[in-house]
Amino acid sequence: MRTSTPARVGQYAALLAYLVFLAFPFLWLISTAFKPPQELGSLHPTWIPQNPTLDNFRQAFDEQPLLRAALNSLLAALGAAVIAVLIATPMAYVMARHRGRLARAATGWVVVSQAFPFVLLIIPLFLVLKNLRLINSVPGLVMVYVVWSLPFALWMLAGYVRAVPAELEEAAAVDGAGRLRTLVSVTAPLLAPGIVATALFAFITAWNEFFFALVLLKTPEKQTLPVILTHFIGAEGVADLGPLAAAAFLATLPSLVVFALIQRRITGGMLAGAVKS
Amino acid sequence: MTARTKIAILLASLTLLLAGCSGGGDGADDGRITLRFQSLAWQEESVEANKELVREWNATHPDVRVEHVQGSWDSVHDQLLTSFEGGEAPDIIHDASDDLADFAYGGYLADLTGLLSERLKSGIPERSWETVTFGDGVYGVPFLQEPRVLIANADLLKESGVRVPTPEDPWTWEEFGRVAKRLSGDGRYGVAWPLKEPVSATLNLSLSTGGQLFHRSADGKVTVRFEEGDQVVPRTIHDQVNTDRSASPTTLGSGGSDTLPGFFAGKYAMVPLGFSYRQQIEQQAPDGFDWQVLPAPAGADGLTQGVSPQTLSIAEDSPHKKEAAAFVDFLLQPDNMVRLALGDWMLPTGTEALNDPALHTPEHGWATGTALAGHLSPAPAQSVRGYPEWKDKVATPALQEYYSGAIGMAELRERLEEDGNLVLARYQR
């Protein structure tokens, strides 16, 4: 199918505008992180700092335990991503392959559960974790994140499972493979891009999550990055903008790195075998 | 290695990893008491002052260890509410008096009446204690407060030749209106009102003109009456924006920090801000920029204005209330109160602390602010149940529309009173 030149120009212009729209906050964050206070208070801000400084980073590290918080965030996000995927994969398989009334009800429940507000859940969750002695612990937080991301992970993975031809599994069964063997050796490799995408979703959700971490973690050595970032904000929303931008920039990097490392895998996997040659 | 083995190894590693970062208990098992002090101090100097004081306490009180935990103003209410419900609240709680009412009435905070030392009780004025008194109990110790002041571009003020106000001889609201007009022109506004949160600013400044707004009858019920005294400040702001064009219309939806770039660039000659904003101004002002602190205008009731002081409370669930009270007493000794105030660029509530020479220096307007301390009263909405809903659903939109010129004074009054009283009535059945 050929696209006319004006249409193509329009497409590229729209794409460029969208990219600028997406990139603007992040680029502004980087710019702000390297600016001295006088430039932050300028009426005519510049993209490139006139007198770039690392003071904001120094102050951010001096004032807050950023490395410790980053490690906590990493543990919570990795734990949540791995466990959510391990639980969601077989469940999604069942939901996708067995189209019974129960599976439909489960799918409906998954969708409905996404509508529950955080505030509704937090106090019961808090009490449950308290009884399990998991308040103020990363494992407790991981448990919450797994529960929180599981419905969407399930929904996402079920779509990927449906995209895997059932004939491949039938062929494996004919060759003598059992259910688990088929799932592990045939379906799982084909699901790899979906699993990676789902894990990435669970990781980023947990990495950025603030409210549960705020409520469940009491001591500074347990707190995660989003909670620590709020310590740069004072009453009435006044912010220590330079150190906040520096810390926020550092907090954004791991997500970007993880995504950059595996995004080719996702797209590559999704497109593999899409066209017969 | 089979896929099943890989999964088993992965799970085992993850379990070990997470087990390794499991939390311990709440304190040591050596018989020492551990108190958690959640501080909301956030600026570099004030965080350091708080941590230093905790270190000093711990060095001299081996049996009662205090653990400094940093909270955030941004989310303190939700976080405390959840902690209270779950029985996991910090022992010592830093907050603001206007956030305490629901916690006090809900039984989450300890009544400090019998826990505080005589020195602390008599060292803080009665008007400050009123902000933390709910029913018959005292639920916090007010220790830091900030008046709203005018931060002015000193060069523009000098150039214009206007009389510079002092706490002894402040501008009246009318004079302030005239000065703002005189400072306007050539693409410059005399004043920029940052009114993202218009209600507290309007209500607190209106005390100077005799505005009460909330009137309590003999049976304890509160009604809203928007009388002449309540109208002076809103009318002044409205006229500056819509009639005189001496106030910038674009800053009405801004926070205080958002007005600073324009202020530094000479776009606005004056900005009404909280006293603690001086720290940001000092940090961000371009070299050679000369600024000064002026008292807010005075009305029929002089320089009176409402404040909601920062407070220290003790959780009702704390098993060590006496020790927590002793720590609060230590933290709020006059010298320490001064350290906390300087760190936060605010004023202490304590009478002795207010006499400290460091707070009477003209540098950075400290002396001007300190001279206003005696005029600070409890914010009018302090003890009104239903105030948060009235503020969010009725007063904020009504005032924003009035200031932008969309509605007039008559409609503002009607909405504040009629809609407002309907809201308050629900809380007073």
Interface residues (C-beta under 8 A of the other chain):
Chain A: P37 Q38 L40 G41 S42 L43 H44 P45 Q59 D62 E63 N72 L75 G79 V82 I83 L86 V119 I122 I123 F126 L127 K130 L134 I135 N136 S137 V138 P139 G140 V142 L180 V184 S185 A188 F210 F211 L214 V215 K218 T219 P220 K222 V227 T230 H231 F232 I233 G234 A235 E236 G237 V238 A239 D240 L241
Chain B: A3 R4 I7 L10 L11 L14 L17 L18 A19 C21 S22 G23 R36 L40 W42 Q43 E44 V47 E67 H68 V69 Q70 S72 W73 D74 S75 D78 Q79 T82 S83 E85 G86 G87 E88 P90 A96 K196 E197 G255 G256 S257 L260 P261 G262 F264 A265 K267 G274 S276 Y277 Q280 Q283 Q284 A285 P286 D287
